[in-house]
Amino acid sequence: MTDAAPRDVFCPIWHLHPGSSAADDACAGVFEHAGHRLELGIPPDWDATLPSDEEWGIEWNKFYFGLELAQAFARNTEHRYLAAWEELVSSWIKQAPARFRSTDVTARRVQNWIFAWSRFAATPGFRSLRPGLADRLRGSLSEQTWEIRNNLTRERNHRTLELFALSVVAMGCPDLDSDGALLDFSVSALEANAKEDLLSDGAQRERSTHYHMIVLRNLLAFRENARRFGVHVSASFDDRVQRACDFALHIHRPDGTIPMLSDSDSGSYLDLLGLAADLYGREDYLFVATSGRRGLPPRERRGSFSEAGYITSRGSWSPQGTDNPVDAHLLFDCGPVGDGGHGHYDALHLDLFESGVPIVLDPGRYTYEESDPNWRHWFKGTRAHNTVCVDGLDQTPYRRGKPKRGSATALLLERVSSPGLDSILGSVESPCYPARHQRRVFQIDPGYWIVIDRLVSPRRHRFELLWHLAPEGGKPVLDRDAAAVTVETDRAWLEIWPGEDVEVEEGWIARQYGIREQAPVVVASQDASHAHFVTLLAGARCRGARLASIDFEDDISFVEVCHQDGRRDQVLWREHAAAKIHIAGTRFDAPCMLGRSSRPNGVDHPIRWEVASCRSIQRGDGPCANFETPRAIHFDAGPDSLCGNRP
């Protein structure tokens, strides 16, 4: 054996472990995870009784605190940090077998030992590890590496993490891979895994925003290490990783955070887009990674990831903090429950963000534990999401892990856009009840949304429309009138029709695993076999907007919105493909259109019409003009062109 430290492999998570108070805690044998703080001493008993949530022990055994100790040592060369790491590592080697907990935990521990050791050794003032520890470390790393290699998880994110750890060993400690077989295997297996793990649209197959980013982090870190050490990577691998980066680019909100869909915590992964920008020379990744300070804005502000079932839309790529930024962001889930056990029962769920804050959001994951009360079920269940719950049931029969008794079927039926209007239509059917839920979402620039929920069933149900609000907005204030209810917080403005049965109940938000906080949930209910809900949602920019008129017809339906300054917007849409929209003596073969008054508080204000995805136009009895490719059309008409126009 040799006392030489590992090579300088790229670690993508140093910024998450800056050598803060967690390093001082580790020196004292104090460790904190998932909201639980334990004094375990040094050396600790690595088989000690830990909190009932097994995630605590899992995180502890991954040795992330070692990165904190290495960073603290690099900052001030206090040898107590090195001594604590040496004691923790040597005690683990002495007490634990190579096969200790699951393979993915072993993989994280192995890579974190290599990352920390190399950082300690690279710090001026480091002389060597305590006598004999380097040999024991390398021996344990070798044993654990072959435990990983011989017991790889078959698929999904755990396999990705394990293969990345093998690549870290092969590139960081080449003396443990004398014939290069481990490196060859890890490279080929990671390339194959990326092909299996990433859908054709770039999303990771478990359809979790959090796990997508974790997988992407490992793939990009592998790619950077391959560049650093001259390891060949195929063009097909790079293509798949860039598609995964495209998905990451679109799901980030304007404030740099991701929505917390399907076993996700909050957080920002802009650093990964910065790394991808450097690896692939992508100016759009650089623009988003730097909040618009460098690079070029992406060409598309709307993303359709049809295989994953995720739809995104944003007002613009204007950097946050510029004058009048149009920073509205939407994430709509209209796809299947993700592969494996991380998928939540959240079909047709919406996450909306505007003016720097969330309007309605996903509550996150909170826990994987099922002790009473079963918080795992609550956070995974349908009522924890911004969708419609039927008879209090989940869309998919609950199970802690992968569904076994059938899953809800969600589909994207239509998505059409024009510069100021984005229209999305999705549906879901459940094996738990006969009702079919269809949701139309209109994002109207700048900064508000109209959501139309339609439910149809052969029998009567209790339909509950749920909107989960951010706790920072404070207690919602409800204002009821004969037709609708407005709901106002410091952050959000909602109006819900019909308003006969709208209440606020207690809910929860968990931005970090194991830590939850109370948050209000707006619940609108109907007892019926057929039901419609209409919701207007807005932030600061369009606060006070009201639903002025609503009309549902067999052919063409519309919703009109009045703003506080007197401006009026009207959205029309067809209910079936054969219907034509009639405006100002002209018939349009188009799914939907938006009419907007051009002057607030004007008497003879003209209406600016915007037609999305128009296929043909016919004026009066004249000839029909057909378009080979659907197009957006703008035209002006008088105020009487609005449906149901009133003086």
KALIN-V132000 format. One record per backbone hydrogen bond with DSSP energy under -1.0 kcal/mol. NH is the residue of the N-H (numbers start at 1). CO is the residue of the C=O. If there is no record, write none. Layout:
{{NH CO} {NH CO}}
This chain:
{{7 172} {9 7} {16 13} {17 14} {23 20} {25 21} {26 22} {27 23} {28 24} {29 26} {30 25} {31 38} {33 36} {36 33} {38 31} {40 29} {41 29} {48 45} {56 53} {58 54} {59 55} {60 56} {61 57} {63 60} {67 64} {68 64} {69 65} {70 66} {71 67} {72 68} {73 69} {74 70} {75 71} {76 72} {77 73} {81 78} {83 79} {84 80} {85 81} {86 82} {87 83} {88 84} {89 85} {90 86} {91 87} {92 88} {93 89} {94 90} {95 91} {96 92} {100 98} {106 102} {107 103} {108 104} {109 105} {110 106} {111 107} {112 108} {113 109} {114 110} {115 111} {116 112} {117 113} {118 114} {119 115} {120 116} {121 117} {122 118} {123 120} {126 123} {133 130} {136 132} {137 133} {138 134} {139 135} {140 136} {141 137} {142 138} {143 139} {144 140} {145 141} {146 142} {147 143} {148 144} {149 145} {150 146} {160 156} {161 157} {162 158} {163 159} {164 160} {165 161} {166 162} {167 163} {168 164} {169 165} {170 166} {171 167} {172 168} {173 169} {176 173} {177 174} {180 177} {184 180} {185 181} {186 182} {187 183} {188 184} {189 185} {190 186} {191 187} {192 188} {193 189} {194 190} {195 191} {196 192} {197 193} {198 194} {199 203} {202 199} {205 197} {207 204} {209 261} {212 208} {213 209} {214 210} {215 211} {216 212} {217 213} {218 214} {219 215} {220 216} {221 217} {222 218} {223 219} {224 220} {225 221} {226 222} {227 223} {228 224} {229 225} {231 226} {238 234} {239 235} {240 236} {241 237} {242 238} {243 239} {244 240} {245 241} {246 242} {247 243} {248 244} {249 245} {250 246} {251 247} {252 248} {253 257} {256 253} {258 267} {261 259} {266 511} {272 269} {273 269} {274 270} {275 271} {276 272} {277 273} {278 274} {279 275} {280 276} {281 277} {286 282} {287 283} {288 284} {289 285} {290 286} {291 288} {292 287} {293 290} {303 312} {305 310} {309 305} {310 305} {311 332} {312 303} {313 330} {314 301} {315 328} {322 319} {327 325} {329 353} {330 313} {331 351} {332 311} {333 349} {334 309} {339 205} {345 380} {346 344} {348 333} {349 346} {351 331} {352 360} {353 329} {354 357} {357 354} {359 352} {361 468} {367 365} {375 373} {378 374} {379 375} {380 376} {381 377} {384 381} {385 382} {387 385} {389 464} {391 462} {393 390} {409 429} {411 427} {413 425} {414 425} {416 423} {418 421} {422 443} {423 416} {424 441} {425 414} {426 439} {427 411} {428 437} {429 409} {436 456} {437 428} {438 454} {439 426} {440 452} {441 424} {442 450} {443 422} {444 448} {445 420} {448 444} {449 537} {450 442} {451 535} {452 440} {453 533} {454 438} {455 531} {456 436} {457 529} {461 528} {463 526} {464 389} {465 524} {466 387} {467 522} {469 520} {473 470} {474 471} {477 488} {479 486} {481 484} {485 496} {486 479} {487 494} {488 477} {489 492} {490 473} {493 538} {494 487} {495 536} {496 485} {497 534} {499 483} {503 523} {505 521} {507 519} {509 517} {510 363} {514 366} {515 512} {517 509} {519 507} {521 505} {522 467} {523 503} {524 465} {525 501} {526 463} {528 461} {531 455} {533 453} {534 497} {535 451} {536 495} {537 449} {538 493} {545 542} {546 562} {548 560} {549 560} {551 558} {557 573} {558 551} {559 571} {560 549} {561 569} {562 546} {563 567} {566 563} {569 561} {570 595} {571 559} {572 593} {573 557} {574 591} {575 555} {579 576} {581 588} {583 586} {586 583} {587 618} {588 581} {589 616} {590 588} {593 572} {594 610} {595 570} {596 608} {597 568} {598 606} {602 599} {607 637} {608 596} {609 635} {610 594} {611 633} {612 592} {614 631} {615 589} {617 625} {618 587} {620 585} {622 619} {625 617} {627 615} {631 614} {633 611} {635 609} {637 607} {641 638} {642 639} {645 642}}
